[in-house]
């Protein structure tokens, strides 16, 4: 599995056409708004949280929905060496679905995009490893398509609770009470649907808040660390680096440069 191109797109005037299909496979995840593809003359409308996988040599074109801004990640890759490991890569038809593991998939793509932009030593190796990991999660979810609408709704309730209380210590007991289920059931269901533990999701939510504050607030790293729930700044540094590949001061430096 060799990554050949990686694009983050934010546009209301995007258009692409591959009349004979591309030499590479294409994976798309929409993160905001909507866009539309025609693949072998079949229309596929994509909204936030939906992914699309187009095989190589399959003709397609895509465009923005008129007057609407959308955002998406697009990964092009050669799948020849890894196709036997992943059934989705053995099909000659495109595949599309909504993902309950949206935050997990998005985090992998963000990290891949960061590596692709920075081009540090071994970045291609890391991008390819992340793409393989991403496909493991997509396949697990695809194989478990039996996840009920009711279960997904319960997990969305838990996500909402975490997003409102992520600065606090969130427990499985609180989430069980949130959905009127046992704590163990809540924790098990959350991991099954999202691919993340409660703790992993809390950390990811905190770090997303931290990224925004590091770029757009005047607070120090220590102040932001405490604000989002980390009383130990050194622990905040470790979690931040593990999830983003950066250290908080990298973003503070960007902020100060912008202000100048």
N, C-alpha and C positions, 0 to 999 in steps of 0.2 A: 504494500500500500504506500504509494509515493504521492505526497501532496505536491501539486504542480502550480496551484494559484489559490490565493485566499483574499476575499474581498468583503469589506463591510460597506454596505450601501445605504445611504439616506437620501431619498429623492422623491420628487413628485413627477419627474420627467424621465424616469429610467426606461430603457428599451434595449433588448438584446434579441438576436436572431441567429440560429444555427440551422440553416436549411438542410445540411447533410449530417447534422449531429456533430458533437464534439468528439475528439479522440479520447477525452477523459470523462469520467463520471462526475456528476454534479450533485452536491448536497446543499440544500437551502433550508435555513431556519428563519422565519419571519418573527421579528421582535417588537414590531409596532406597525399598526395600520394594516393595509391589505395590498396585495399585488396579484397579477393574474398571469398564468402560463397557458399556452396551447401546445400540447405535446402529441405528436401524431394526429393533429387536428382535434384533439379532445381538450376541452377547457378545464382548467384547474385553478380555482380561486383560493389563495392562501391568506390566512389571517394570523395574528399574533399567536404563537404557541404551536403552529403547524410546521411540519417539515416536509420536504419534497426531495426524492431521490430519482435522478434521471440517468439511465444507463448511457454509456458511450454509444455514439453513432445513432442516437435516436433524435430525429429532427424536432426542434422546438423553437418557440419564441416567447418572449415575456415582456410585460410592460407594467408601468404604474397604473393604478386606477386613476382616471382623470381628476385633477385638482386635489388629490389626496397624497400626503406625504406617507411614506412607509420606510421601515428600516429592516434590514435582513443581513445575515451572514451567508456567504456562498463559498463553498470549498470545492475545488476541482482536484481530482486525484485519479491515479492509475490503480485499478483494483486487481490487475491480473494475478499478482503473486499471492493475494489473500482471499480471492473469491471463494475458494472451497470452504473457508472457515465461516462464511456468513451467507446464509440463504438469500438474503435480500440482494446480494451482489451476483446471484446466479440467474436472476430474472432479466428478460429482455423488455419488460414493461416497467413504466415508472411506478413509484410507490409514494403515497402521501398519507399522513395521519397527524392527528393532534397528539401532543405528548403530555402525560401527567408528570414527567420528569423535566419539565421546562427549565427550572432554575439550574438543575444539575447539568443539562445539555448546554445551556447558555454559558455557564461558568467555564466549561471545557472549551467552547468556541472563543470566548473572550481571551482565555489564556493562550490559545493557539494563535489568535490574531495578534496579540502582543508579541509573541515570539516571532511571528512572520514579519512584523514591522521592525523589530529591533535587530533581527538577524545576528544574534550573539552566536558564539561557537556551538555547534551541534543543534541549532534551532530546528533544522529539518528533521532530525531524529526525534526530537521532542514533539514536534507537530504530528509526525506520523504515529508516535506512541499514543498521543492524546486522541487522534482520530480513531485508532483501533479501539481504545477504551470507550469512546463515544458510541461506536457501533455495537459494542457489547450491551450497553444500556438500551439502545434502540431495539436490538433484537430481543432482549429480555422482555421489554414492554410489548413488542410485536407478538411474541409467543404467548404472552399473558393477556391478550386482548380481551379476555373475559372479565377484566376489572369492571365492575358495575358502575352505572351512573351514580347510584347511591353512595358507593364507597368514595368515588371521586369528589362528590359533594361534601362528604365528611372531612376529607383531607383539605379541601379548600377552606372549610371552616377553621381547621387547625392552623393552616397557613395564615389566615387572617388574624387569628389570635396572636401568633408569633410575631407577625409584622407590627402589631400594636403594642407588644410587650417585650420586644427583643432586647431592650436595654436592661431588662430584669432577668432573673434566673428562671427560665421556663422549664417546667417539669412535665413528665408524662402524666402525672396526677392532674395537673391543671388542664392539659389537653383532653384527658379522658372526661373530665367534668364539662369541658367545653362542648363535647359532642355526645354527652350522656352515655359514655361507654367506659369500660374498665381501663385503667392506665396501660396495662400490657397490650390490650387490643388496640388502643390508640397508637402506641409506639410501633406495633407490628404493622398496622395498616399504613401508617405514615411512611415507613421504610419501603413497604411493598409498592406503593403507588409512586413515590417520589424518587426512590433509589438513594435517599439520604436518611440518616438518623435525625432525630429531633435536634440533637446537639449540632450536627453538621449544618443543618438548615439555619439554626440560630446564628452560628458563626458567620455563615455566608451573608445573612441579612444584615448583621452588624457591620461587616466589612464593606458592603455596598453603601451603607450610610456613611462610613468613614471615608470612602473614596470621594463621595460627593462633598463632604465637609472639608477634606484636605484641599480640594480644588477650589471651593467657593466660599469658605468661611475664613475669618481672621484668627481662629483659635489655634493654639499650639497643638502639637502631636499629643502631649500628655493630657491636655484638656479634652481633646476629642476622644482619646482612649477612655477616660473616665466617663465621659458623656454617654458613650455607647455601651458601657457596662464592664469595661476591663479596668480593674483597679491597679493592675500591674502593667505598666507601659511595656516592659520587656516581653511579657506574654502577648500583648497586643502586636508587637513587632513580629513575633514568631508566627502568629496566626495570619497576619496580613501578608507576610512573605510567602507562606505556604499556599495561600489561596490566590494571590495575584502575581507572584514572581517578582514583586517589587518590595521596597521598604517605604514606609510612610513619608520619609523625608524626600523621596523622589518626587512625590506629588506636591509637597510644600514648595520645593524648588521651582517647579513649573508655575505654581501660583504666584510666587514672588517675581518670576520673570515676566509673567503676563501683566502684573501691576506696574512694572517699570515701563 
